[in-house]
């Protein structure tokens, strides 16, 4: 009898990291991709890059996290009741991932958690840190991207035989969209992204001032600032960043376009977890505008640097890296801690073994 797997996805980062997983799962199961609606049409656009597509979608009307969580759980419960999957796969730390894990658990459907074990050991990022902690006791299979993520799970008394280090599937995704690498640029390029909920408000205004100061202080460097779709966030950058020839503020770019931009950059400045991983894989230095990060591997080998949102510190640190960029001394060449581009195959193999062991 053909096995059935439901893959829950709700956001662009989930689509990027699950995109390579869906075709790998199809080697042994019928796969339904269920979109919770958190990030709208962009999810389908990203999945299409990997030959995947949304099978079913939930209606989203929530304006608050509690209501969104309830809608996701109730909506997925109805889907699982109809499809009766043998396994539910969730990824990361979103409300969609937590809702998917909870809905499956309550239906007594096994749960596989991709990118399990990341921990900041703080209240932030919010609500991601609590989401991933809540998923852990609900999951039957914990697919950790790194050894440190596995160690976190073991410290929480997750049985070792339920934890597997696979590498991060974002490296698979990056390799797929960068099969043909773009040509180097004549001028150094800096990519800046900011989207996390805890950065909204005054922290986001500080980020905008950082972008403005860097562009003013480094006229020989080009800056691309990818802002959040939230109109309030975009308005902050429109108000703070003054028009200059060497800086562009753009909405979130299509994933292939963004990856190609990152591949020819000299520096990334971000609060995004995925960008930290992608930059590390490309050997690109990254300044992390957060007070803590759960992606400690890049910190340990010097590819990533925690700078918080202190304007002066970010501007000063970026300036030091840009001096090296102008001199052509930036990229790391050591192997990346986040994976070898074969994580999706390991994820699929582990899921197949779990399904067969349950029967």
PLY file of the C-alpha trace (Angstrom):
ply
format ascii 1.0
element vertex 359
property float x
property float y
property float z
element edge 358
property int vertex1
property int vertex2
end_header
0.00 0.00 0.00
1.34 3.45 -0.95
2.24 5.59 2.03
0.97 9.15 2.35
2.99 12.09 3.68
1.63 15.56 4.42
4.19 18.36 4.26
3.05 21.49 6.10
4.35 24.81 4.79
3.25 28.35 5.54
6.12 30.75 4.93
8.73 31.54 2.33
11.63 30.18 4.46
9.75 26.91 4.96
9.13 26.66 1.22
12.83 27.21 0.51
13.92 24.55 2.98
11.19 22.03 2.17
11.34 22.57 -1.59
14.17 20.03 -2.07
12.55 17.63 0.42
9.24 17.18 -1.40
10.69 15.51 -4.54
12.87 13.30 -2.33
9.82 12.15 -0.34
7.98 11.32 -3.56
10.46 8.51 -4.17
8.60 6.39 -1.60
5.27 8.08 -0.83
2.36 10.09 -2.14
3.02 13.64 -0.94
0.48 16.36 -0.19
1.86 19.86 0.38
-0.54 21.78 2.62
-0.13 25.57 2.66
-1.39 27.33 5.80
-1.47 30.73 4.12
0.98 32.60 6.35
2.93 34.06 3.42
0.45 33.81 0.57
1.31 33.14 -3.07
5.08 33.43 -2.62
5.11 29.92 -1.11
3.89 28.34 -4.34
6.37 30.38 -6.38
9.28 29.12 -4.29
8.12 25.49 -4.32
7.90 25.61 -8.12
11.67 26.16 -8.28
12.08 22.60 -7.02
9.32 20.95 -9.03
6.91 20.98 -6.09
3.47 22.52 -5.76
0.79 23.22 -3.19
-1.85 20.47 -3.01
-4.19 22.12 -0.54
-4.46 25.52 1.10
-6.06 26.87 4.24
-7.95 30.13 4.43
-6.22 32.67 6.61
-8.12 35.48 8.29
-6.11 35.87 11.50
-4.67 39.19 12.57
-3.07 37.95 15.80
-0.76 35.08 16.69
-3.26 33.32 18.99
-5.97 33.36 16.32
-3.50 32.31 13.61
-2.36 29.39 15.75
-5.95 28.28 16.33
-6.79 28.59 12.63
-3.76 26.55 11.61
-4.48 23.76 14.09
-8.18 23.56 13.22
-7.58 23.84 9.48
-4.90 21.16 9.45
-6.96 18.89 11.67
-9.68 18.89 9.02
-7.13 18.16 6.29
-5.55 15.32 8.25
-8.97 13.84 8.98
-9.66 13.72 5.26
-6.24 12.62 3.97
-5.29 10.29 6.84
-1.53 10.66 6.31
1.02 8.15 7.58
3.41 10.97 8.43
3.36 14.76 8.80
6.52 16.73 8.06
7.04 20.19 9.54
10.04 22.49 9.25
11.64 25.01 11.54
9.93 27.20 14.08
6.96 28.99 12.55
3.38 29.05 13.77
2.60 26.77 10.82
5.21 24.25 11.97
3.96 24.23 15.57
0.32 24.06 14.45
1.12 21.22 12.09
2.94 19.24 14.75
0.16 19.75 17.30
-2.63 18.87 14.88
-0.81 15.70 13.81
-0.02 14.72 17.39
-3.66 15.06 18.41
-4.59 12.80 15.47
-1.90 10.33 16.55
-0.03 10.81 13.28
3.79 10.56 13.49
5.62 13.87 13.11
9.02 14.48 11.49
10.61 17.82 12.38
13.09 19.16 9.83
15.66 21.60 11.26
15.05 20.37 14.80
17.10 21.38 17.82
17.93 25.02 17.18
17.92 26.98 20.43
18.74 30.56 21.36
18.12 29.78 25.06
16.32 33.12 25.34
12.79 34.41 24.92
13.75 35.70 21.47
13.32 35.22 18.60
9.61 35.52 19.30
7.60 33.38 18.80
10.09 31.10 17.05
12.01 30.00 20.14
8.91 28.81 21.96
7.49 27.22 18.80
10.50 24.97 18.28
10.63 24.05 21.96
6.96 23.07 21.85
7.44 20.99 18.70
10.14 18.84 20.31
7.88 16.77 22.61
5.34 16.36 19.79
7.78 14.99 17.20
8.68 11.35 16.62
11.68 12.09 14.41
14.04 15.02 14.98
16.09 15.90 11.88
18.82 18.14 13.25
20.84 20.28 10.84
24.05 20.23 12.91
25.77 18.41 15.75
25.09 21.30 18.12
21.35 21.11 17.34
21.47 17.40 18.13
23.22 18.16 21.41
20.44 20.58 22.35
17.83 17.88 21.82
19.76 15.30 23.81
20.09 17.83 26.64
16.29 18.04 26.64
16.18 14.24 27.02
14.99 13.47 23.52
16.01 9.82 22.92
19.16 9.61 20.82
17.64 7.05 18.44
15.01 9.63 17.43
17.57 12.29 16.49
19.48 12.31 13.20
21.94 14.92 11.92
21.07 15.51 8.27
22.62 18.87 7.41
20.43 21.83 6.56
18.20 21.55 3.51
18.77 25.23 2.73
22.16 24.19 1.36
20.38 21.85 -1.06
18.09 24.70 -2.08
20.98 27.09 -2.58
22.86 24.59 -4.74
19.76 24.07 -6.90
19.23 27.74 -7.69
22.94 28.47 -8.13
23.69 25.67 -10.57
25.08 28.38 -12.85
26.97 30.89 -10.72
26.61 34.59 -11.65
29.63 36.54 -12.86
31.57 38.60 -10.27
30.73 42.29 -9.89
33.02 45.22 -10.54
31.94 47.02 -7.35
31.51 45.53 -3.86
27.90 44.79 -2.94
26.27 44.63 0.50
22.91 42.91 0.99
20.90 43.96 4.05
17.71 42.23 5.17
15.54 42.77 8.23
12.22 41.08 8.88
11.92 39.58 12.37
8.95 40.61 14.46
11.14 41.72 17.38
12.93 44.14 15.01
9.75 46.06 14.19
9.36 49.56 15.56
12.39 51.45 16.86
14.88 48.61 16.20
13.84 48.67 12.52
14.34 52.43 12.45
17.89 51.88 13.72
18.46 49.33 10.96
17.27 51.88 8.39
19.67 54.46 9.81
22.49 51.93 9.54
21.72 51.43 5.85
21.60 55.17 5.26
24.89 55.81 7.08
26.71 52.99 5.33
25.61 54.14 1.88
26.67 57.70 2.70
30.03 56.61 4.09
30.92 54.14 1.33
30.04 55.69 -2.05
32.14 53.07 -3.85
30.00 50.24 -2.51
26.50 49.28 -3.68
23.78 48.43 -1.16
20.58 46.45 -1.68
18.13 46.56 1.23
15.41 43.90 1.09
12.60 45.14 3.32
9.58 43.38 4.82
6.26 43.42 2.96
4.60 44.99 5.99
3.76 48.57 4.90
4.82 49.97 8.27
8.30 48.48 7.84
8.64 49.72 4.28
7.52 53.19 5.40
10.36 53.35 7.93
12.95 52.81 5.21
11.25 55.26 2.88
11.40 57.89 5.62
14.96 57.25 6.82
17.02 56.14 3.81
17.85 59.14 1.65
18.00 58.73 -2.15
21.50 57.89 -3.36
22.90 56.26 -6.45
24.48 53.41 -4.49
21.49 52.16 -2.45
18.20 50.49 -3.39
15.38 49.50 -1.06
13.40 46.65 -2.60
10.60 44.30 -1.49
11.56 40.67 -0.83
13.18 39.34 -4.00
12.31 36.03 -5.68
14.49 33.35 -4.10
16.62 32.61 -7.17
17.28 36.31 -7.70
18.13 36.83 -4.03
20.49 33.84 -3.95
22.31 35.06 -7.05
22.64 38.51 -5.47
24.03 37.01 -2.28
26.50 34.92 -4.27
28.22 38.03 -5.64
28.07 40.10 -2.45
30.96 41.13 -0.25
28.96 41.28 2.97
25.50 40.42 4.33
23.83 42.27 7.20
20.72 40.51 8.47
18.47 39.33 11.27
17.45 36.27 9.21
18.41 32.76 10.19
18.29 31.48 6.63
20.56 34.24 5.34
23.09 33.36 8.04
23.18 29.80 6.71
23.23 30.79 3.05
26.01 33.33 3.59
28.08 30.75 5.46
27.66 28.27 2.61
28.86 30.91 0.15
31.85 31.85 2.32
30.34 35.29 2.81
30.85 37.22 6.07
27.59 38.15 7.76
26.76 40.64 10.49
23.85 39.37 12.59
21.65 42.19 13.87
20.41 40.28 16.88
21.55 39.91 20.48
21.76 36.12 20.18
21.63 33.53 17.42
20.77 29.85 17.44
23.09 29.30 14.47
26.28 29.19 16.48
28.47 27.33 14.00
29.11 30.38 11.81
29.98 32.40 14.91
32.50 29.79 15.99
34.39 29.79 12.69
34.30 33.57 12.23
31.91 33.78 9.29
29.17 35.43 11.37
29.42 38.23 13.90
26.75 39.28 16.41
26.40 43.05 16.34
22.91 43.64 17.74
21.16 46.80 16.56
23.57 49.35 18.00
24.00 51.71 15.06
27.58 52.73 15.75
28.76 49.15 16.26
27.10 47.88 13.09
28.45 50.76 11.00
31.96 50.39 12.42
32.08 46.61 11.99
30.65 46.78 8.47
33.27 49.39 7.59
36.07 47.03 8.61
34.70 44.27 6.39
34.20 46.65 3.50
37.86 47.68 3.68
38.74 44.01 3.20
36.18 43.70 0.41
37.71 46.57 -1.52
41.10 44.89 -1.10
39.63 41.57 -2.27
40.08 39.74 1.07
36.68 38.55 2.22
35.55 35.03 1.37
36.04 31.97 3.55
36.98 28.78 1.76
36.65 26.24 4.61
33.82 23.67 4.38
30.41 24.85 5.55
29.08 23.47 8.84
25.49 23.58 7.61
25.61 20.76 5.12
26.89 19.23 1.90
23.80 19.64 -0.29
22.44 16.13 0.37
20.30 16.84 3.43
16.98 16.32 1.61
17.93 12.76 0.67
18.81 12.01 4.30
15.53 13.53 5.48
13.52 11.43 3.02
15.38 8.24 3.91
14.79 8.79 7.63
11.09 9.50 7.01
10.75 6.30 4.99
12.36 4.29 7.78
10.03 5.88 10.35
6.90 5.07 8.37
7.92 1.46 7.86
8.88 1.04 11.51
5.42 2.25 12.57
3.74 -0.61 10.69
0 1
1 2
2 3
3 4
4 5
5 6
6 7
7 8
8 9
9 10
10 11
11 12
12 13
13 14
14 15
15 16
16 17
17 18
18 19
19 20
20 21
21 22
22 23
23 24
24 25
25 26
26 27
27 28
28 29
29 30
30 31
31 32
32 33
33 34
34 35
35 36
36 37
37 38
38 39
39 40
40 41
41 42
42 43
43 44
44 45
45 46
46 47
47 48
48 49
49 50
50 51
51 52
52 53
53 54
54 55
55 56
56 57
57 58
58 59
59 60
60 61
61 62
62 63
63 64
64 65
65 66
66 67
67 68
68 69
69 70
70 71
71 72
72 73
73 74
74 75
75 76
76 77
77 78
78 79
79 80
80 81
81 82
82 83
83 84
84 85
85 86
86 87
87 88
88 89
89 90
90 91
91 92
92 93
93 94
94 95
95 96
96 97
97 98
98 99
99 100
100 101
101 102
102 103
103 104
104 105
105 106
106 107
107 108
108 109
109 110
110 111
111 112
112 113
113 114
114 115
115 116
116 117
117 118
118 119
119 120
120 121
121 122
122 123
123 124
124 125
125 126
126 127
127 128
128 129
129 130
130 131
131 132
132 133
133 134
134 135
135 136
136 137
137 138
138 139
139 140
140 141
141 142
142 143
143 144
144 145
145 146
146 147
147 148
148 149
149 150
150 151
151 152
152 153
153 154
154 155
155 156
156 157
157 158
158 159
159 160
160 161
161 162
162 163
163 164
164 165
165 166
166 167
167 168
168 169
169 170
170 171
171 172
172 173
173 174
174 175
175 176
176 177
177 178
178 179
179 180
180 181
181 182
182 183
183 184
184 185
185 186
186 187
187 188
188 189
189 190
190 191
191 192
192 193
193 194
194 195
195 196
196 197
197 198
198 199
199 200
200 201
201 202
202 203
203 204
204 205
205 206
206 207
207 208
208 209
209 210
210 211
211 212
212 213
213 214
214 215
215 216
216 217
217 218
218 219
219 220
220 221
221 222
222 223
223 224
224 225
225 226
226 227
227 228
228 229
229 230
230 231
231 232
232 233
233 234
234 235
235 236
236 237
237 238
238 239
239 240
240 241
241 242
242 243
243 244
244 245
245 246
246 247
247 248
248 249
249 250
250 251
251 252
252 253
253 254
254 255
255 256
256 257
257 258
258 259
259 260
260 261
261 262
262 263
263 264
264 265
265 266
266 267
267 268
268 269
269 270
270 271
271 272
272 273
273 274
274 275
275 276
276 277
277 278
278 279
279 280
280 281
281 282
282 283
283 284
284 285
285 286
286 287
287 288
288 289
289 290
290 291
291 292
292 293
293 294
294 295
295 296
296 297
297 298
298 299
299 300
300 301
301 302
302 303
303 304
304 305
305 306
306 307
307 308
308 309
309 310
310 311
311 312
312 313
313 314
314 315
315 316
316 317
317 318
318 319
319 320
320 321
321 322
322 323
323 324
324 325
325 326
326 327
327 328
328 329
329 330
330 331
331 332
332 333
333 334
334 335
335 336
336 337
337 338
338 339
339 340
340 341
341 342
342 343
343 344
344 345
345 346
346 347
347 348
348 349
349 350
350 351
351 352
352 353
353 354
354 355
355 356
356 357
357 358
